[in-house]
Amino acid sequence: MTMRSDARGPRPFLRAAAVLLALLPALALPAQAEGLTPQFALPEPATAPPLTVLFPVPQARIDAAIDGLDDLAAETLERTGIPGLAIAVVQGGETVYARGFGTRSVDGDAPVDADTVFMLASVSKSLGATVVATQVSAGRVSWDDPVRRHLPSFDMGDDWVSDHVTIGDLYAHRSGLPDHAGDDLEDIGYDRRAVMERLSQLPKGRFRLDYAYTNFGMTAAAEAVATAAGTDWASLSEAALYEPLGMTSTSSRHADYMARSNRAASHVPERDGFAVSDRRQPDAQSPAGGVSSSVRDMALWMRMVLAGGTAGPERLVSEEALLPALSPQAISGSSMQLGARTSTYGYGFNVGTRPSGRVVLSHSGAFALGASASFSMIPDLDLGIVVLSNALPVGAPEAISATFLDRAELGVAERDWLAAYRPFMTPLSAPFGELHGATPLADPAPAQPAAAYAGRYENTYFGPATVSETEDGLVLSVGPRAEALRMTHWDGDSFVVHPMTENQPAGSVSRVSFGTGASGVPLEMRVEHLDGEGLGLFRRQE
């Protein structure tokens, strides 16, 4: 987010005060006091205060943290029960660690290694941001380009906002689109174009003021960039980023992932452990969640980012194009309490601050249908770690990354990070529905004859829905996928169905309620799992 100041610049005494405040920690540390050797090195006189970190990290401490990764990975597998994971660490422009643990699938014993390909889920956003940066560097687009300059059909539902929303706005999640806008359409089978065409119908927040995480908003921005480059997004990503970096196991096409011989299957819980899922097909939101890669490839990408856009002797991205993506552009989380650090988001990257004061660049990705990934980079230490796993989010990648960074920077883990992350991760794959876990009524009001509910219902956002009478009872079908959901009577004119999608994991229970007119005939139907934005009302057509 760009902040404008007075054209005359800050007044001299305010500028001086800001510099003084930035230097106060250093000024408070005497070089020698009562014969004690100072624990922290004072900054060189030429060091700018924003770059000053008064907490040195010896290389031996980082080496020890790397040496502990084998045991940390084994412990994490044991505590979580997930089938497999892989880890890579980069430092000083080199890949200093790359290893796999566990198995690619519970249905076999093929081991995970550094070249095993995993689904990245939302870690795709950070890779996609660097693809955009290559096009900014080439002069084809800018972060401040209105999306409509390259994608004239893009519609936010407000003419002024539609004309002014930029590539950067959508990559920073500050467009006004609601949280996870369009994901419900993807769940029922709509493709990328169809989802983007319907975004205009959603209720909006405040443009450039409200942060809301949106896969299809970012996808729309990526589509604009690909259009400007004269190609499709997956081909652009391959030509502009993956091939130049030598990321031979990386793709933005799901079919490529499924065709890999060294591929980690996705897994979801079952009663006695985990079962292969492989249900998630994220091509519709590929720029935001559809990349697959190995930790060896991801290490090449982290090295390029930490090097400011260079890969070996070659410059892939200009610093001017890359730096905005790695800088705070939106406040992504309000402080939980007065002393809490504020969370910020760049263009496709989380931009945070370590307890030491060092900047950390990161992102996590998760599919409730069976994948979880995370990376973290500390530019000041030229250090990065990526962790990929083949099970739904339980906090394993995040906990390994956090523990490693604590050990590398502080010498000891601040806490049990796996225990700390679990409460935040559990809701991501929890069953949906207000009736989940509810006991069926002992004496429900009777339903009308099945034929009374059967028919076609219409919704401008979700499209048609059909209630069909079959030998096994009523069945609900919605959207292009038209998956048949068996309807079980609950009470009166309400039923329940059991969807299983990325946003309604296994065990979900969704109420389907019919509204009747004066004659008692069902005239409308509200579907709970499609009603997140109040758009789940379908009106009868026949």
N, C-alpha and C positions, 0 to 999 in steps of 0.2 A: 504494500500500500504506500503510495507516494505522499509524503508530507511536504507542504509548501511553507516556507518561512518568509519573513519580511525581506523584500528585495535588498534592503540595506544590510542584511546580515544581523546576527545577534549583537547586542551592545557589548563593548569591550569587557566591562566588569562581569557580565554574565558568562562570557566565554572564559575568562580567567577563573571564575568560580567553578565552572564545570571541570576544567583541567585540574584544579586543586582538589576537588572532590575525588576525581579519578585516581589521583596520586596519594590520597590520604593513607591507604593501607601501606604503601611503601614507606611513606614518611614516618609512620608509626613504628617501624621496625629498625631499631638501632643496629649499626654494623657491629658493635661490641658493647655488651652491657654486663658489668660485674664478672668479667672473665668468661662469659658464655659465648660459644661459637654460634653465630646466627644459623637458623635452620633453613632460611629461605634466601635465595640470591636476589639482590636488588636488580631492577631492570637497568639496562644500559641507558645512558642519558638520551640517546636518539630514539628509544623505543616509544611508540605512541601509546598513550594510556589505554585505548581500547584493546591493544594487543598484549597488555601486560598481564601475566599470570604468575602469581607469587607462590607457586607450588611445583617445584622441580620434580621431574620423573626420571630416575636413572634407567638406563637401558636394561640393567640387570633385573629390574622390577618387571618390565614388559616381558623379558625373556622367561621369567618365572611364571608369569600368567599364561604364556603360550604353552609352556611345559605342562601346565595343569589342565589343559583342555581335554586330553584323553580321558582322564578320570572324571572330569566334569560331565562330559558327554555320556559316559557309561552310567554315572549316577542319575542323570536326567532320564535316560531310557528306563532305568530300573524303577524310578519313582513315578513315572507317567505311564509306562506300559506301551508307549507309542512304538510302532515297528522300526522306524529308522530316521536318521537325520545326517546332515553333512555340515561341516564347518570350514570356512577359509578365513585367514587373517592376512592382511597386507600391511607392510610398513616400509617406509623409505623407497617406495617405487617398486617393491618386490613382493611376490607372494611368499610369505614365510611359513605358512601352514595351510594345508588343504587335505582333509581326511573325511571319510565316511564311517558311519556306525550303524549297526543293526541291519535290517533287511529291507529290500525294496517293496516287498509285499508279504503279507501274512500267509499267502497261498503258496509261498516258495521259500527257498533259502538263499536266493541270489543276494549277495551283500551290496550295501550302499558304498560307493566310493566317491572320490572327488569329482568324477565325471558323470555321476548319476543325475538325471534331469528331473527337476521338481516343478510343480506349478508355483508361481510366485505370488499369485493373487495381487493384492494392492501394492506390493513392492514394484509392480509394473509401472506405477505412477512415476516413480523416481527415474526409472530408465526412460520412460516416455518423455519426461521433462528434458532429459539430455538430448533426446532425438530432436525435440523442438529447438533446443539451444543450437544444434548444428545448423538448422535452417535460419535461425536468427543470425548466426555467424556468417552464413552464406549470403545474407541480405534478402532472402525470399520473404521473410515475415519479420515482425517485431513482436515482443511480448505485449506491446500496447496497441497492436492492430485490432480494430473491431472485427469480431468473428464474421460479420456479414460482408466484410470486404472480400473474403474468400469463399464464404458459404452463405450466399444471399438468402437462402430459404430459412435460415435459422430463426426461430421465433420463440421469444421468452414470454409472450402473452401481453407485452406492453411495448408499444412502438418505440418509445424513447429508449428504454432499456435494451430492446433488441438491436437498435442502431448503435448503442454505445458499449455494450458488454464486450470485453476484449479477451484475447487468448489468455492473457495473464489473469484476468478476473476468474475465469473458469478453472485455471490451473491452481489458483489460490483458494478455491471454494468460497468466493465472496460475491457470487452472481445474484443471490437472492433465491435460487432454486432451493427447495426443501431438502432435508437430509435424505440421502440415497434416492433422489428423484429418478424415477423410471425403472428402478430395480424390480418393482412388482410386475411391470410389463414384461421384462426379460424372463421372470419366473414362469410366465404362462406362454412363452414361446415367441414373443415379438422380436424381430431382428433390429439391428442398430438404427436403420433409417426410420422404421416405424416408431421406435421408442422416441427418437429425437423429434419426430413430427408431433408427438403428443405432449412434450414438455410444457408447451404453452398453456395447457389446461390446468396445471398444478397451481395451488396457492403459493404465493411468493413471500419471501422475507424482504428485508431492506437491502437494496442494491448497494454493494460495497461496504455495508455495515455489519450484516449478519453472516457469520461463518456457518456453513452447513456442508458436510462431506457428500459429494455427489460424483458417482462413477460416470454417469452419462453426460453431465455437464462437462467434465474433463474430456470425455470421448468426443463431444462436439467440437471442442477446441482443437483436438488432435486431427479430426476430420478436416477442419479448416486449413491446418498446416499441410496435410497431405495433398489437399486440393491445390494449394498454392505451389506445391512441388511437382504437381502433375502426375501423381501416382496414388496408390492406396497406402494405408497406414502400415500394414505389415511389411510391404515391400520397401517403403521409406525407412522403416526401422532397421531392416536388414542391410540396406545399402549405405545408410548414413552412420550407423553405429555398430551393429553386430559384426559385419564383415571387416571394417577397418580395424576393429579391436581384436579380431581373431576369435570372436565368440561363436565358435562353430556349433555349439550345442544349444544355442539360444534361438527362440522363434516367438513371433507374435501370432502364430497360427496354431490353433489347438490340434489340428490334424498332424502337425509335425511332432508335437509332444506325444500324441498317442502312438505314433509310428516308431518312436525311439526304442532301440533294443535295450538300452540301459536307462530305463524309466522307473521312477518311483510311483507306484499306484497311490491313489488317495484312499484314506481310511476313515471310517466313522465307528463309534462305539457299538458294541453288541453286548449281550449279557455277560459273556466270558472273556471279553477283550476287545479286539478290533476286527472289523470286516472290511474287505475291499468295497469301495463305493464307485469311483470313476464315473460319477453322474454329472459332474460339473463341466459345462461347455461354455466358456466365457468369451467366445469370439465377438458377441454383440458389444461387449465393453472392453475389447482387447487393449486399447491404449491405457485403460485404468486398471485392468485386472487379468489380462489374458496372456502374459508372457510366461514362458517356461525356460528354465536355465539350470546350469550346474554351478556349484560353488567355485569351480575353477574358472568358469567364464565370468561369474560375478566379481571375482577378484580382479580380473582385467579391467572391468568397468570401474570398480572402486579406485584402483590405481590411477585411472584417467581423471576421475573427479578430484581426488586429492592432489593431483598434479596441476589442477587448474585448467584442464582441457587438453593436456598433452598426453600422448602415448608414445613413449620412447622419444625419438627425435622429431616425431611428427606432431603438429598441432591439429587436433580434431575439432576443437571448439574454442572460440576466442574467450578470453576471460570476461570481456564485457557482456557477452551473451550468456555465459554460465553463471556468473555471480548473482544476478537477480533471482535465479532459481534457488540458490543456496542462502538467500537472505530473507529475513522476516517480511512477509507481505500481508499477513492477516493474523489477528489474534484468534487462535484456535480453541482456547479454553480460558474461561475466567478463573481467577484465583480462588481456590477453595478456602483460603484464609489469608489474613493480611500479610504474613511472611512468606507465602508461597511464590515460587517463580512462575511467571506467566508463560503459557504455551503459545508458540507461534508456528506458522506454516509459511513456507516459501512457495515456489512453483513446483509442486509435486514432492516436496521434501518437508519433513518436520525439522524445525530449526530450534534447538533447545540450548540450555546452559547446564553444564555439569556443576556439582557442588564446588569444584575447584575454581569455577569461573570460565572454564574452557567451553567453547562452542561445540555442540555435538549435532551432527546431521544424521537423520535416521528415518526409517519407515518400517512399519510392519504390514503384513498381509495375511489374510485368513479366509478360508472357505469353510463354512459349517459342514459342507459336504466332503471335507477331507484333506485340507492342506493348510500349512502355516509357515510363515517365513519372516525374517527380520534382518535388518542390517543397521549398523551404527558406525559412524566415522568421526574421529576427533582430528580436525585439520591441524591443530597446533602440534600434535604428536605425529602427524602423518601416519595415522593408525586407523585401521578399519577392520570390522569383523562382519561376516554374513553367516547366518544359520538358516538352513532349509530343512523342513520336516514333512513327512508324508501322512499326517493325521490332522484332524480338526484342531482348532486352537485350544491348547491347554496351558499356554504360557511358556512352553519349552524354548523356542528360539529367543524370545525376549529375555528369559531368565539367564540363558547362557551368555547372551551379549552383555547384559547388565553385570553379571558376576565377573566376566572377563575384564570389562572396562574398570570396574572397581579394583580388581587385583592389579591390573596394569598401572593404574594411576595412583591408587591409594595404598596398595600393598596388601589389602584385605577386603573381602566382600562386605559391603555395608550391612547387608541383611540376607536372609534366605529369600532370594528373588523369585524362586519358583512358587513358594507359598504366598508371596506378595502379589504375584501376577494372577494367580488362579481365580480369585474372586472377581477380577475384571474380565477374565476370559470366559468364564462359565456362562454368562448370559448370552454370549455370541452364538452358542449352539444349544441354548435351552429351548425346549418345545414351546410353541406359540399357542396362544388362545386363553381366554378367560375361563374356559371350561376344562382346561388341562388339569387333570387330577381330581376333577369334581365327580361325585358319585351320582349316577343317574337317578332321577326322581323315582320314588316308590310308586307314585300314583299320578303320572303325567296326564295332562289334558289330551284327549284323543286328537289325532290328525284327521284331516279330510281324506277322502279317497285319493289315491295316488294320481289319478287322472286329473284332479283339480289343480295340481301343481305343475304338471308336465306342460312344456311349451318353450317358446323362444323368448328370451329377455335381452334387452339392449342397454348399452352403456356407452356414452360418447368417448370415454377414456379407455376402457378395457375392451370395448367392442361387444360382440354377441356372446351370450351364454345360453346353454340349452339344458333344460331339465327333462330327462327321458325316463319313461317307465319301462323297466326291464323285468325279467323273471325274478331277479334277486332284489327288486325294489327300485327306488328312484336313484338316478345317477346325475351328477352335475358335471358339465363340461364347459370350460371357459378358455377363450383365446385360441391362437393358432395351434398350440400343442394339443388342445382339446383332450387332455388327460381325463379319463373317466373317474370321478370321485364318488364313491358310494355314499349315499345319504342315509344316515341313521336317525330315526325319529328321536327327538328330545322332549319336547313339550308343546302341545298345541300345534301352531303353525311354524314351529322352529325345528330344525334338524342340525346334525353335525356332520362334517366331512373331515378327512384326515389328509391334508396336503403334505407333500414332502418335497421341498424345494430349498434353495440356498437360504431363503428367509423364513421358511417354515420347516425346521429340521424334524427328524423322526420323532414321533410322539405328539406332534402338533394336533390340536383340536380346534376347528373353526366352525363357529355357529353360522347357519344359514337361516335367516328369518324372513318369512313371507308376510307382506302387508295386504290386507283385504279391503275391498270397498264395502259399500252398504249391503251389497248382495251376498257378501261373504266369499266372493270369488277372489283368489290371489291375483293381485295386480302388479305387485312389485316384490323384489327380493333383495335383501342386503346380505352381502357375503363378508364376514368378519375379516378374513385374512387379506382382503382386497380393500379394506376400508381405512387404511392408515392415514390417509389424507382426507377422509370424509367423502371419497368418490366411489364407494363400494355399493351404491344403489343401482340396481338393474330394473328397468320397467318392461312389463310384459308387452310383447308385440303380437301375439296370436293366442 
